[in-house]
């Protein structure tokens, strides 16, 4: 029995069962309406939104920590914690002022010193932050509500850097917490966002709980993604971890949970038959699948072997493993950027347009591959990564690589992929992930496209042509100049194989019809969501 047939039969059996996997909530109807139960994409194994870049952590962090600016649904940065900003005529001095009345969850006011230390920690890990620091003269608090960032060279995309929604976001923490080494995890989870994190009820692998912060003052503007008024209409949000899709589908059908972030395509037809459930595309900007290789160790330290992987790949295999037979949900992607957006390019993408297994085998032989094990970290609790991993293991074996398949969970992948030790000593050779299309419109907030060695994302690729093209994009004076730089970037990133894109795909979200206010976007936005 193949994967999709198994899931369909298992899902149907679970959904028609007379009892679900969870006990019925023992709450009065009125109280129950103030508790939103949500099934996230993965387990919240750690909770430091600066230390790592997992989307599940970023999504939870957006409830607990606020940002200075937020990108709206039109991809335009808007003020959030900031009341005003001013940039000097020479573009070198940025002066910011906090809006009044901001408080942390421990009752302390949010001060400029908290912002300064939070930005220092963020800038040590974020690619745009690293760029700012490279041309920074000073970052200092002026008074309790004002700080300034003085540069040696103008950085016109400053507001975008502080507003972007891709991880790590510039979340603001109390100074004492933000003083934590950015390469070590925080242990205290105090923010100034609309919800407080209930650490006492956190059970990794099972549950995470967020409670309304009554002292939060939303902006007056209409909510739009991470911008505008974050009005919480529920008192409590419970993240219920359900790695098994059939179990999650049954719980949604039975009313034991209210909202499922990532229902798999195979179970969507069953959910749509339920009159009490809404199903819709979660984000029209979709996602880009990623086969991430470690450039530090054999065999993927050899560019010819990385190119062999691109030569052998068939993106349709990957995409159908994720979304099934719905052709409207995926596209071939001969590059790294979000399709149907202004700067999309396929320059240099010919290698991904025609599969050639025999050529790939020859390339690996010519590259002098010595049979080293290829340690493949495959998260089994993420349907997307598990599906892509199954395709990859078959692919690598076909082209003659010695596969060491490590079946694990997403939390372990998140921790292990940060290690630079050799694969034989607890490191790795490849893992699968995906990048939200909203993060892949251009190189400004596209962490995974960087190729600046030790400062790059996991896999630590080094490619001067890639970095030169990114600088050219930042320095471009107009859209025409940006497009020229994007063509160079896409071509160079494929030539040196920063990573292997497995295709473009969209996914679903599902929620019960007594829940209102659910919107489409690159992450779940819980503000202005109500439950009857």
TORVO-902607 format. One record per residue: x, y, z of N, C-alpha, C in turn; residue in three letters. Coordinates in steps of 0.05 Angstrom, whole numbers, plus 5000, padded with zeros to 4 digits. Example, Ala and Ser with C-alpha at 12.3 -4.5 7.8 and 13.67 -1.06 7.14 Angstrom:
BEGIN
526448865156524649105156526449345156ALA;525749555142527349795143525850015157SER;
//
This chain:
BEGIN
501749765000500050005000501850255000UNK;501350444981502950684981502150885003UNK;503851095006503451285028500751415028UNK;499851505004497351655003494951475009UNK;495051234998492851045003492650985032UNK;495050945045495050885073493851115090UNK;494751355083493751585098490751625095UNK;489751585071486951615066485351415082UNK;486251165082484750955097484950995126UNK;487351075136487751125164486151365173UNK;486151575157484751815164481751765165UNK;480651625145477751565145477051405169UNK;478651205176478051035199477951205224UNK;479851385227479951555251477651745252UNK;476851855229474752055229471951935234UNK;471551685228468951565232468751425259UNK;471051425274470951305300469051445318UNK;467851295336465751415353467051585375UNK;469551545382470851705401473551805390UNK;474452035398476952145389479252075407UNK;481552185400483952125416484152305440UNK;482552515442482652695465480052675480UNK;480252715506477752725522476252985516UNK;473652985518472053225513472753435534UNK;473053685525473753905544471653935566UNK;472553935591470653955613470454255620UNK;469354405602468954695606466154775599UNK;465054975613462555085606462755215579UNK;460555235564460555345537461855625536UNK;461055795555462156065555465156075559UNK;466155915577469055905582470555775559UNK;469255575547470555435525470855615501UNK;469055805498469255995475471656185478UNK;472856195501475156365505477756215504UNK;477655955498479955785496480155685467UNK;482355755453482755665426484855445426UNK;484055215415485954985413486954955385UNK;489554965382490854985357492854765353UNK;492954635330494854425324497054555306UNK;499454605317501554735301502954535282UNK;504554645265505954485245507954295257UNK;508954355281510954185294511054235323UNK;512554065337512954095366514554345372UNK;513854485393515454705403517554595421UNK;519754505410521854375425523554565440UNK;523954805429525455015443523855275438UNK;524555485453523055735450524855975453UNK;526755985434528456225432528356315403UNK;526956535396526656605368529056735355UNK;531156785370533656895359535656675355UNK;535756475373537756265372537456095347UNK;534956055338534555885315532656015295UNK;531955875274530255985253527855815247UNK;527055625264524755455258522255625258UNK;520555575238518055725235516255685260UNK;516155445270514355395293515155565317UNK;517755615320518555795342517856085336UNK;518356165311517656435303514656485307UNK;512956295300510056325302509156355330UNK;510356205349509656225377510756495388UNK;513156565379514356805389512757055382UNK;511357055359509857285350507557345370UNK;506757145386504757195406505957325431UNK;508457255438509657325463511357585461UNK;512857605439514557845436513558025414UNK;513658275418512758465397515258555382UNK;514758685359516858785342516559085338UNK;518659215331518659505327516959585303UNK;517059435282515459465258514359195251UNK;512359195233511258945223510458975194UNK;510958765179510158765151507158695149UNK;505758855133502858805129502358625106UNK;499858575099499058385079499858475051UNK;500558735048501658835023504658835022UNK;505958705042508858685044510158955049UNK;508659135061509659405068510159425098UNK;512559515106513159545135511459765147UNK;510359715171508759915186509859925214UNK;509460155227510260185255508659995273UNK;509959885293508559715312509259825340UNK;511559765352512359875378513360165375UNK;514160235351515260505346513060715342UNK;513560945355511761175351512661345328UNK;515361375325516461545304519361465298UNK;520261535274523061495267523961735250UNK;526561785251527662005235530361925225UNK;530961975200533561915188534862175179UNK;537362205185538762445178539062475147UNK;539462715137539562755108541762585095UNK;543962535109546062365097545562065100UNK;543361995112542561715115544161555135UNK;545661695152547561555170546461525199UNK;544561695207543561685234540561635234UNK;539761415246536961355250536261395279UNK;534161555284533161605311530361505314UNK;529861325333527261205337526161275364UNK;523461275366522161325392519861125395UNK;519761005419517760805426515060945431UNK;512860815424510260925432509960885462UNK;508361055475508161045505506460815514UNK;506860745539505160545553505860255548UNK;508160195535508859915529509959785555UNK;508959545561509859405585510659115578UNK;512559015593513158735592511258575609UNK;511258315605509358145620509958135650UNK;512258215658512858225687512158495699UNK;510858675683509958925693511959155689UNK;514359095681516359305677515859455650UNK;516459705649516059855624518159775603UNK;517459785578519359735556520959995552UNK;523559975554525260205552527160185529UNK;528360405521530160415499532560225503UNK;533460195528535760015534535059725528UNK;532459655532531559385525531759345495UNK;530859555480530959535451533759515441UNK;535559675451538359665443539659395447UNK;539259275470540459015476539158795459UNK;536558815454535158625438536158635409UNK;536558875399537558905371540458805369UNK;541958835389544758735389544658425387UNK;542958305402542758005402541757915375UNK;539658045365538457975339540558005316UNK;541958225317543758295295546158105294UNK;546657965315548857765315548157515300UNK;545557465295544657225282543257265255UNK;542157495251540557545227542357655204UNK;541957555180543657655158543457955153UNK;541058075154540858365151542058505175UNK;541658395199542958505222545958515220UNK;547058295210549958275207550858485187UNK;549358535166550058745147550059025160UNK;548059065177547959325191550359365210UNK;550959155225553159175244555759225230UNK;556059115206558559145191559059435183UNK;556959595183557359885177556360065199UNK;556259945223555260095247557460255260UNK;556760495269558560655286557760625315UNK;555160655321554160615348551260555349UNK;550360415369547560355374547160415404UNK;545760635410545560725438542760825445UNK;542060805471539660925482540161215488UNK;538261385480538461675484537061745510UNK;534661645513533161675538531361425540UNK;529361425558527761185563526261095539UNK;525461275521523861205498525261245471UNK;527661335472529061415447531761275444UNK;532361175420535061065415535861145387UNK;538461125382539361195355541360975345UNK;541360945319543160755306544760925286UNK;547360955291549061115275550760935257UNK;550760985231552160815212554460965199UNK;556260815187558460925171557760945142UNK;555660805134554760795107551660775107UNK;550260905090547260895090546360605086UNK;544160545100542860275097539860335092UNK;539060385067536360465062534160265070UNK;534960015073532959805079532759755109UNK;533459945125533359915154530659835164UNK;528559985156525859925166524959645158UNK;525559565134524959285125526359085143UNK;528859135150530358945167528958915194UNK;527859135204526559125231523659025229UNK;522559015205519758935202519358655192UNK;521358545178520958295164519958075182UNK;518357885170517157675186518557415185UNK;520857405170522357145170524257135194UNK;524756885202526356845226529356875220UNK;530857005239529857105264528757395261UNK;526357435272525257705272526557865295UNK;526358125293527658295314525758335338UNK;525158115351523358115375524758265398UNK;523158415413524258585435523858445461UNK;526058405476526058275502527058465523UNK;526558405549527858555570530858545568UNK;532158755576535058765573536558535585UNK;535658445609537058225623536857965607UNK;534657925593534357675577535957705551UNK;535757945539537157985514540257985517UNK;541257995541544057975546545157695543UNK;543357505540544057225536545757195510UNK;547857045511549456985487547556905465UNK;547657035441545856965420546156685409UNK;548356545416548756275407548056075430UNK;546856175451545756005472542756075476UNK;541155875484538355925487537556065512UNK;535556245510534556375533532856175550UNK;532556235575530956055593528656205606UNK;528356465600526156625611524656745587UNK;522056725588520456795564518557025570UNK;519757255574518257495580518357685556UNK;515957755546515857945524513858165530UNK;513058315509511158525513508858495493UNK;508658245481506558195461503858145474UNK;501858085457499158065467498557815484UNK;500357615484499957375500502457315517UNK;501957205540504057115558504456815554UNK;506956725556507556445554507456315582UNK;505856105584505555965610507655735611UNK;509955805621512155615622511455365639UNK;509855405660509155195678507454975665UNK;506055045643504354845629505654745604UNK;508154825598509554745574510554465577UNK;509554285559510454015558511353955529UNK;513953995523514953945496514053675486UNK;513053675462511953425450509053385456UNK;507853545473505053515479503453775478UNK;504453985492502754225495504454475501UNK;503454705491504454965499502055145503UNK;502255325523499855485530500655775531UNK;498855945520499156235519496656355531UNK;497056565548494856695562494856995556UNK;492457105554492157385546493557575566UNK;495057765554496357965570494658215571UNK;493358255594491258465596492458745594UNK;495058775599496259045598497259115570UNK;496858945551497659005524495859215511UNK;497059415499495559625486495959605455UNK;493959505441494159475412494259745398UNK;495459745374495259985358492460025349UNK;491860275341489060345333488460255304UNK;490560205288490060135260488959845258UNK;487659795236486559525231488859325229UNK;488459095240490558885239491058795210UNK;493558755204494358655177497058505181UNK;496958245181499358075186500658165213UNK;503158245212504558325237504258625243UNK;502558765227502159045231499359095243UNK;498859335253496259415262495559305290UNK;492959325297492059265324491858965329UNK;493458865347493458575355491558535378UNK;488958535372486858505392486358215397UNK;486758125421486257845428483357805437UNK;481857635424479057595429478657335445UNK;480857185450480656945467482556995490UNK;482056855512483656885536486056695537UNK;485756475523487756265525488056125498UNK;490556075490491055915466492655675475UNK;491655435468493055185474494055065448UNK;496655035446497854895424497954595431UNK;496554435416496354155421498054015400UNK;500153875408502053755389500953485380UNK;500453465354499453215342501053155316UNK;503253015318504752955294503452765275UNK;501452605284500052425267497752565253UNK;497752585226495652735212492852625217UNK;492552355217489952245221488752315248UNK;490452315269489552395295488752685296UNK;490252865283489553145283486953185268UNK;486553045246484053065230481652975246UNK;481952755261479852655278479152855300UNK;481152975312480753165333479253415323UNK;479953505299478553735287475653665281UNK;475153425270472453345264470753325289UNK;471953225311470453185335470153435352UNK;471353655344471153905359473053915383UNK;475053725384476953725406479153935402UNK;479554015377481354245371479754415351UNK;480654665349479254865334480554945307UNK;483154905305484555005282487054835278UNK;487454735253489654575246491354725226UNK;493854775233495454945216496154825189UNK;496854565188497854445164496654175158UNK;494054165152492853905144494153805118UNK;494753555116495953455092493853425070UNK;494753455046492953455023491253205021UNK;492352975029490952725027488452715044UNK;488352865065486052855083484153095079UNK;484853285062483153515057480453435046UNK;480153255027477553175017475653075039UNK;476752935058475152835080474253065098UNK;476053255103475253485120473153655106UNK;473453685080471453855065468653745066UNK;468353495071465753375072464353435099UNK;465853535118464653605144463553885143UNK;460953905148459554165146460554365167UNK;461954275188462854445209465754545206UNK;466954485183469854555179470254715154UNK;471954925157472955075134475654975126UNK;476254955100478854885090479655095069UNK;482055205071482855395051485955395049UNK;486955515027489855555024490855725047UNK;493055635059493955785082495456045074UNK;496956035052498556265043498856255013UNK;497656444998497956454969500856474959UNK;502656584976505456614968506856344971UNK;505556144983506655874983509255834997UNK;510655624989513055535002515055434981UNK;517555444987519655324970520955104985UNK;520754864975522054634987525054644985UNK;526454545005529454575006530754315014UNK;532754234998534554015003537154145011UNK;537754165037539954315047542354135051UNK;544654205039547054045041549154185058UNK;550754025072552954135089555454165071UNK;556254415067558554475049561254435063UNK;561154365089563754355104565054075101UNK;563553865096564653595097563953435072UNK;565553235065564953055043562252915048UNK;560752865026561552914998560653184988UNK;558953335003557753574992559553814994UNK;561953785004563953995002564954024973UNK;564353824956565153814928562853924911UNK;563354144897561254274881560154084860UNK;561853914848560853734827558853544838UNK;559153454862557253264874554653404880UNK;554853654889552353814894550953854868UNK;552453914846551153954820549953684810UNK;551153464817550053204809547353164821UNK;546953254846544353234858542253394842UNK;542953644835541153804818540553664792UNK;542553544780542253414754540353174756UNK;540353034778538752794782535852854792UNK;535453084804532853144817530553164797UNK;528253064805525753114791523853244811UNK;523453504808521853654828518953544830UNK;517953434808515253334809515053104830UNK;517052944832517052724852516752844880UNK;518253054886518153184912515453314917UNK;514453454897511953604901509553424904UNK;509453214888507253024891507352874917UNK;509752834928509952704954508752874976UNK;508753134972507653324992504653374988UNK;503953444963501153544959499453334944UNK;500453104937498752914923498352984894UNK;495952934885495352954856494153224848UNK;493953414866492853674859494953844846UNK;494753864819496754014804496654314809UNK;494454414820494154694826495854784850UNK;496854594865498254654890501254674887UNK;502354614863505254614861506154704833UNK;508754784832509954854807512854774807UNK;513954704784516854674782518154944786UNK;520454934798521855184806524755174798UNK;525555274775528355274767529855514779UNK;529755534805531055754819530255764848UNK;530555994860530256024889528156224898UNK;526856354879525056574886522156514880UNK;520356654894517556604893516356664866UNK;515056464854513856504827511756724827UNK;511356844804509257044799509557294817UNK;512057354825512557604839514457774822UNK;514658034827516058214809518958144802UNK;520458034820523257984815523857684810UNK;521857534804522257244799524057204775UNK;525857014776527756954755528256654753UNK;528856564729529656284724532456274712UNK;533956494714536656504702538356274713UNK;539556124695541355904703539855654712UNK;537255644708535655424718535355184701UNK;536855174678536554944660537154684673UNK;538954674693539754424706537354294720UNK;535354454728533054344742530754284723UNK;531054314698528854284680528854004666UNK;530953854668531053594655532753404672UNK;531553194682532853004699534752824682UNK;537152764694539052584680540552424701UNK;539452194707540752024728543451934719UNK;543751844695546251734685548451944686UNK;547752194678549752404679550552464708UNK;548652454726549252504754551152284765UNK;550652034758552351814767555251864757UNK;555451944732558151994721559552224735UNK;558052444741559152664755560252584782UNK;558752414796559652334823562152164820UNK;562251994801564651824796567052004789UNK;566652194771568852374763569752554786UNK;567952604805568652774827570352624848UNK;570652364845572352214863570952134889UNK;568352104888566952024912568051764923UNK;568551754949569951524962568051354978UNK;565451394975563551214989562951315017UNK;563551555024562951655051559951645056UNK;559151565080556251575087555151855085UNK;552751875074551352135072549252125094UNK;549752275116547952275139545552455133UNK;543252335129540752475121539052505146UNK;538752745156536952795179534052835168UNK;532252655174529552675163527552675186UNK;526252905190524252935211521752775204UNK;520952585220518652415214516052545224UNK;516252745242513852865252512953105236UNK;514253165214513453375195512753235169UNK;510153235161509453105136511053195112UNK;511653455110513153555087516053445087UNK;517353455109520153355110520353055107UNK;518452915119518452625116518052545087UNK;516052675074515552605046517952665028UNK;519152895031521452965015523752785022UNK;524052715047526252535055526152265042UNK;523752155039523351895026524251914997UNK;523552134984524452164956527452184954UNK;528652334972531552384972533152134976UNK;532251974995533751725001533851544976UNK;531551524962531451374937533251494916UNK;533151764914534751904894537751864898UNK;538651904923541551884929542551604924UNK;540951404930541851124925542051074895UNK;540251184880540251144851542751264838UNK;543851474849546151604837548751504850UNK;548551304868550951174878552051274904UNK;550551434919551451524945550651334967UNK;552251324987551951145010550251285031UNK;547751215033545851365050545751255079UNK;546051435098545651375126543151525135UNK;540951385134538251505139537851535169UNK;537551785179537051835208534151935211UNK;532451755219529651835223529451955251UNK;528552205252528452345278526052535279UNK;526052725297523852915299524953195292UNK;523053375287523753645278525353795299UNK;524753765324526353895345529253815345UNK;529653555341532453445340533853555315UNK;532453565293533653675268534553965274UNK;532654115287533254405292535754435309UNK;536254255328538654275345541154165331UNK;540853945318543153805306544253955281UNK;542454085266543354225242545154465248UNK;545154555273546854785281549654695288UNK;550154435289552754325296554654315272UNK;557054405276559054395255561054165258UNK;560353975275562053745278561753555254UNK;563753395248563653205226561153025228UNK;560052935206557752755207558152515224UNK;560552405224561152165240561252225270UNK;561252485277561452555305558952715314UNK;556652645303554152775311553252995293UNK;554753045271553953255252552053145232UNK;552153245208550253165187551253235160UNK;549953125139550553185111548353335097UNK;545853265104543553405091541053385109UNK;539353575106536653555118534753705099UNK;532153655103530053795088528654005105UNK;527954215092526254415104524654555082UNK;523454775088522054935068522155235077UNK;521855405057521955695063519355825053UNK;518055985070515656125062516156305038UNK;514356305019514656474995514956765002UNK;513656845024513957125033516757205040UNK;518457005047521257055054523057045030UNK;521956955007523656904984523057084960UNK;522157324965521457514944523957644932UNK;526057674949528557804942530557734964UNK;533057804961535057724981535057875007UNK;533258075010533458245034532958085060UNK;531057905059530457755084530657455079UNK;532057375059532257095051534756975063UNK;534456885088536756785102538156555088UNK;536556375076537656125065539256165039UNK;539056405026540456445001543256545005UNK;543956625030546556745035548756535032UNK;551056615023553356435019555856555030UNK;555756655055558056795067559356615089UNK;559656365082561256185099560156145127UNK;561756195147561056155175558556315183UNK;558056545169555856715176553356635161UNK;553556435143551256345127549456165144UNK;547156105132545255925146546355645146UNK;544955455159546055185163546755055136UNK;549154945136550454845112552855015105UNK;552855265113555055455113556355465085UNK;554755515064555955535037557655785034UNK;559655775017561355995010561356034980UNK;560456274971560456334943560756634940UNK;562956734931563357014927561457134905UNK;561056984883559057094863556257134874UNK;555456954892552856984905552857234922UNK;554857264939554957494957555257754941UNK;556757754919556957994903554258074890UNK;552757874882550157934870548158044891UNK;548457944916546758054937547358344942UNK;549958404944550758684948549858864925UNK;549958754900549058904877546058964879UNK;544558774889541658814892541159034913UNK;542559024935542159234956542959504946UNK;544959514929545859774919544359874894UNK;542559704883541159774858539460034863UNK;539560204842538160464844535160444835UNK;534560234820531760204810531159914806UNK;528659854798527759584795529259444773UNK;529959584751531459464730534159364740UNK;535459524757538059444768537659204787UNK;535459194802534958974820534558714804UNK;533158734781532758494764535358384753UNK;537158564745539758464735541158314757UNK;541158424781542458294804541158034811UNK;538458024809537057774815537757554795UNK;538057614770538857414750541657304757UNK;543457484764546157394772546057224797UNK;544357294816544157154841543056874837UNK;540956854822539756584817541656404803UNK;542956514782544856354766547256264784UNK;548356444800550656374816549956174838UNK;547556214850546656034872546155754862UNK;545355724837545055464825547755344816UNK;549455514806552155424798553655304821UNK;553655444844555055354867553355194886UNK;550855164880548855004895548855084925UNK;547955324930547555414958545755214972UNK;543555134959541954904967540454814943UNK;539054584945537654474922534654534926UNK;533354704910530454754912528954514902UNK;526954424917525454184909522754254896UNK;522154514893519654594880518154794897UNK;516054904885514255094898511654964904UNK;510654994928508054874935506455044955UNK;503855014954502055144973500854924990UNK;499955015014498754825033496054935043UNK;494754765058492154835069492254895099UNK;490255035108489655045137486654975140UNK;485854875163483154805167482254885195UNK;479754985198478755075223475755035225UNK;474755005249471954965253470455225248UNK;467955205238466455435229465555625252UNK;465755535277465155715299467555885306UNK;469755855291472056035294472156235271UNK;472356485277472356695257474956855259UNK;475656995237477957165237480457045227UNK;480356785218482756655207483456775180UNK;485856855176486756985151488956825138UNK;489456885112491656755098494256915103UNK;496456775104499056905108501256715114UNK;503656805117505956635121506256515149UNK;504556595167504456475194501656505205UNK;500856355224498156385236498056645253UNK;496156815246495757065261493357025279UNK;493857015306491756955325490157195334UNK;491157435330489657675338487157695321UNK;484957805333482457835320481157575311UNK;482057355322480757095318478957045342UNK;476456985336474456935357473256655355UNK;472156565377470956295377468156315390UNK;466156235376463456245387462856005405UNK;
//
